[in-house]
Each structure stands twice: as C-alpha cells, then as structure tokens.
Amino acid sequence: MLKRDKKRESRIAKERVFYLIKRAEEWKNVDYELARRYVELAKRIAMRYRVRIPKELKITYCKRCLYPYKAGKFRVRVCKGRIIIRCLNCGFERRIPIRPKRLNSNRKL
C-alpha cells in the first residue's frame, strides 16, 4: 500500500482552486451557471484537502450562493470602518473590516 504525499496533494489542490476561481472570473459574463459551478468545485476541493482559499479570491464570489460577483449583481458600501458587499442574487451581506492591524508596541518582554 502506498503512502500519501500530503504536501504534494495540498499543493496540487491550491493550484486547482486558484485555477478554477480565475476561470470563473473569465466565464462570469458568458455563462453565469458555469462560473458558479467552477466556484463550487473550487470550494469543495479546498474543503476536501483542507486548503485555505486566499482572501483576494474569496471576496470575488458570494459565500452563500457561490455566484461570482458580476456588474449589476452586487452592491458595495463603506460604513463604519468596513466594506459591505451585498449579493443581489440571494441578499447575503459580506462585511470586511478596513482598519489596519495594530502593532503591539506596549508588549512586555
């Protein structure tokens, strides 16, 4: 019985997730359902191999309905130190804080 190479599996999974989400961005204006399917597959691969989807890619689609954000299908607001992205397909609101991370200069050694 062969031993699994988990590092290799996770590297391949990251590449596939990245590829599928980029592909969804390309196809979102042509075939919206196909773009959604790409995002769904990317999310399933990430969950299966316990790979994080980068934040830059995560904010390009709705967390609930998995449709990529397309012009006219989402609304962006800035309110109280955060960006609020509202999906107009399902009504889900994603809140992203825009405060810079604090440096702990008062930490005792």
Secondary structure, DSSP 8 states (H G I E B T S, - for coil): -----HHHHHHHHHHHHHHHHHHHHHHTTT-HHHHHHHHHHHHHHHHHTT----HHHHTTB-TTT--B--TTSEEEEEETTEEEEEETTT--EEEEE-------TT---
